[in-house]
Amino acid sequence: MTQEAQAPVVELKGVDKRYGYGPLILDKVNFAANQGDFVTLIGPSGCGKSTILKLISGLNPISSGTIVVDGRSPDSAGGKLAFVFQEPTLLPWLDVSRNIQMPLRLHGGDPSARALAAKRALGLVGLSDRADYYPRQLSGGQKMRVSIARALTLSPRILLLDEPFGALDEMTRDHLNEELLGIRQQLAWTAFFVTHSVAEAVFLSNRIIVMAANPGRIHDEIRVDLPYPRTEETRQSSSYQRLVAEVSRILRSVERLKP
Amino acid sequence: MVLAWYAIDYGMSSEQRFLLPTPLEVARAFVTEGPTLLGAALNTGVGALIGFGAAVALSFTLALILSLSPLVRASFYPYLMILQMTPIIVMAPILILWVGPGLRSVVIITFLICFFPMVVNTTQGLISTDRNLVDFFRMCHASRVQQIFLLRVPAALPYFFTGLRIAGTLAPIGAIVGDFYAGNSAGGQGGLGFLAIIYSSRFQMGALFATAAVSCLLGFIFVAGVVALSWLALHKWHDSFSQQDT
C-alpha cells in the first residue's frame, strides 16, 4: 500500500515574488505536488494564483526562495512543461493542424511525425474533422480545445492551465472538464489549474489550495478524495456537494480576512 | 456622362472651348499619339515599379532592424521624420542635379515617396504582436529568429499591407512627378509626366487629356496589384476579409 517515497514533481520553498520594487505579490509560498496530482489554486482576485503558474512555468522569475520542477529549475525544464493560457492564443494565420504542430516545429521535429502527432492530439479533443479550419471559424470552446491539444503534443509531464474555461458558458465548461479528465486518464500528467469556480475546482482536482490576498499566501488546503474517473454522476453525489459547500465556506472566510 | 461632356463643351464660347476637348478629340489623340503614350506609360510604369519594389525590400529590412529594440527606434526615427517632412517637390530637383535625369531619378523619387509609410506601418506591426502569443513562443523555448519569422512577421502582415496600399497609390504619383523634372525624351526615356509638360506647352488638349487618362490607368493597375497581393496573403484568416454567411 505504501509506495516508496517519490520526490515531488514540483516543489516551491519559501517563494516570494514582487515585480521590481513593487508590493509583495507572493509571501513565503511553500508546497509540493506529487506525480499525478491535480492541484487547483483558488482564491480572491490578486492572491497571486496565476503568478504561481507563471513562476512554475519559468515565464517570470521568482524574487526569492526556490522552485524545483522535475528536479530542475523552471527555465531548464524544457518540453516537460506546457501552458494553457486564459485566451486560446492560436496563431490566426495557420489552420488548426499547423497550430497544433507549432511546439513540435519550434523544437525541430520531422514534418510527417509532426502531422501525425497533431492528428492524434486533435483526436483526443474530438476535433478531427476541423483540421483544415482557421481559428476564426471556430467557437470559443473549440479554440480552447485546440489550445489544449497543442499543449499536449510535446507529451508534457506537467500541465499548467490558467482559467482556461473562464470565458465559456457553464455547459461547455462542464463538458470540457470531463474531457480534460478523460485525457488525463490516458496521459497521466500532473496538473496545476487556476479557476474562480469552486464547482470546477472540486470536480477536477484531488487537492485544492485556497489562497488569501495582500500579500498572496496559502491559506488552506483541501483534499478531494472522490474517486476517478469522475463523471456527470459525481456532480450529483452528496460528497461532491458537501465538498463544494466546504470550499465555498473557506473561500468566503478568506475574502473577509483583513490584509 | 459623355453627353454631359458634349453639352458642357457646346455651352462654352469658342475661346473657352479649347480648354475642354471633346471626347472625339481625346479619342483621336489616343489614335495619333498611341505609340508615344504607350512608350511613356511603360517608362513611367517601370520606374514606378522599380522604385516601389526597392522601397518594399528596404523598408521591410529596416523595419525588422527597428523592431529589435526601443533604443534602435529612438535613434533612427528622427532621421526618418526629416526624410518624411521634406517635400518631394523640393527634393526632386536636388536629386536630379546629383544623379542626372532619366530613369534613375524617377526610381529614386518614387522610392523616397513610398519608403516612409511602409517603414512606419511595418515597424508598428512587428512590435504590436499579441503578448500572449509571445509568451506562448517563450514557453516553447523558441529562438529569437523563430520568434521573428514564425510569429512577428506573419502577425505584422496586415500592417505591412496597409503600408503597401498607401505606397501603391503614391508610387505612380511619385514616378510622374519625378518625370516632370527628370524625364527627357532623348532616346525614348520620357515618361507620362514629361509628355504632360510637352502637350500642355503645345496646347494639345486632346493629347493632354489622353495622358491624364493613361496616368489614371497606371495608378489603377498599381492599386489593383497591391489589393490582389493583399487578398492572396490575408483572405483566408484575417478579419478584414469577412466570411460570407452561406
Interface residues (C-beta under 8 A of the other chain):
Chain A: S57 G58 L59 G78 G79 L81 A82 F83 F85 E87 T89 L91 P92 W93 L94 M102 P103 R105 L106 H107 Y134 P135 R136 Q137
Chain B: D130 N132 L133 D135 F136 F137 R138 M139 C140 H141 A142 Q146 L150 L151 P154 A155 L157 K236 W237 H238 D239 Q243
